[in-house]
Amino acid sequence: MVANSYMPLYIIEICNTAPPAPILRIVMSPPAVDYAALSYCWGGHQPIVATKSTMKDMMLDIPYSALPKTLQDAVTITIKLGLRFLWVDALCIIQDDQTQKQQEIAAMPNIYQNAHVTICAARSRSCDEGFLHNIMAPGPTATAFRFLFYGPDCTVGSVVCFHTDDKYRYRNSVKDRAWPL
């Protein structure tokens, strides 16, 4: 079920999730489908980006092992959510085409608004850090609450939110950025 017909110009398709690694490729002008969008901090050099010279190859294959850890984690979450499509700015905006780049940056509010879900990599200060490591579970005295949700196959999942002591806090890179607004 797709709520909106707006789609980004380019999107990553997760073609196969079988081990050892997912098979990924860029799709141009995709049909209206549910997709995840990634909000994250580049934090400097991005090891793989879409350019005029790389886009043709990326439409055939994006090597999962070449992706930085934050993007690999986003692929993992997208698969776990039962979605096949993921939007990531570094791979879905041609970085050396200034006209296309300006158009896609201007479209980012629509891209995030129309995503089925936005994955917010708040734990990462760079694309290399990832965000699915060292996840802390709440202790017995933590103030916590659980949000239940239904997955696309009608399975029930949950997200637990909790407050921790200052000694466990990490820098939330997203709170310092304009994109979440």
Secondary structure, DSSP 8 states (H G I E B T S, - for coil): --S-----SEEEEEEE--TT--EEEEEES--S---EEEE----S--SS---TTTHHHHTT-B-GGGS-HHHHHHHHHHHHTT--EEE-HHHHS-TT-HHHHHHHHHHHHHHHHHSSEEEE-TT-SSTTT-SSSS-----TTSEEEEEEEE-TTS-EEEEEEEE--GGG----GGGG-STT-
